[in-house]
C-alpha cells in the first residue's frame, strides 16, 4: 500500500473515532436541553407503541438504529 492512501485512511479513521466518542459522551452525560439526548429519547418513545401493534418493516433502518442505541447505552458507565 502506498503512503498517501494509508495516511488518508488513518486520518479518516481517527476523525470517525473522535466523532463517535463525542456522540457517546453526549449520550452518557446528558445535560438539560441536550439536543442529542432529546432526539434519541423522542425517537425511542415514538417507536415503542408501533412495535407492539405491528411488525417492523424488514427494510427499515429502525431495527438497526435501535440495536446501535442499545450498544451505545451499554457503553455508558452507570
C-alpha positions in Angstrom: 0.0 0.0 0.0 1.3 3.4 -0.9 1.9 6.1 1.8 -0.7 8.7 0.8 -3.7 6.3 0.8 -2.6 4.9 4.1 -2.3 8.3 5.7 -5.8 9.3 4.3 -7.3 6.0 5.7 -5.7 6.5 9.1 -6.8 10.2 9.2 -10.4 9.3 8.3 -10.5 6.5 11.0 -9.2 9.0 13.6 -11.9 11.5 12.6 -14.5 8.8 12.7 -13.4 7.7 16.2 -13.5 11.2 17.5 -17.0 11.8 16.2 -18.2 8.5 17.8 -16.6 9.4 21.1 -18.2 12.8 21.1 -21.6 11.2 20.3 -21.1 8.6 23.1 -20.1 11.3 25.6 -23.2 13.3 24.7 -25.4 10.2 25.3 -23.6 9.1 28.5 -23.5 12.6 30.2 -26.9 14.2 29.5 -27.3 17.8 30.3 -30.5 19.7 30.5 -31.8 20.6 27.0 -29.2 18.4 25.3 -30.4 18.0 21.6 -28.8 14.6 21.1 -30.5 13.1 24.2 -33.8 14.7 23.4 -33.8 13.4 19.8 -32.8 9.9 20.9 -35.4 9.7 23.6 -38.1 11.1 21.3 -37.2 8.5 18.7 -37.3 5.7 21.2 -40.6 6.7 22.8 -42.3 7.2 19.4 -41.2 3.7 18.1 -42.3 1.7 21.2 -46.1 1.9 20.6 -45.6 0.9 16.9 -43.5 -2.0 17.9 -46.3 -3.5 20.0 -49.0 -3.1 17.3 -47.3 -4.1 14.0 -44.3 -6.0 12.8 -41.4 -3.7 11.8 -40.6 -3.3 8.1 -37.6 -5.6 7.3 -36.1 -2.9 5.0 -36.4 -0.1 7.6 -33.5 1.5 9.4 -35.4 1.4 12.7 -34.2 -2.1 14.0 -30.6 -1.2 13.1 -30.8 2.1 14.9 -32.3 0.5 18.0 -29.5 -2.0 18.1 -26.9 0.7 17.8 -28.6 2.8 20.6 -28.7 -0.3 22.8 -25.0 -0.9 22.1 -24.0 2.7 23.0 -26.2 2.6 26.1 -24.3 -0.4 27.3 -21.0 1.5 26.9 -22.1 4.2 29.4 -20.9 3.8 33.0 -23.7 3.8 35.5 
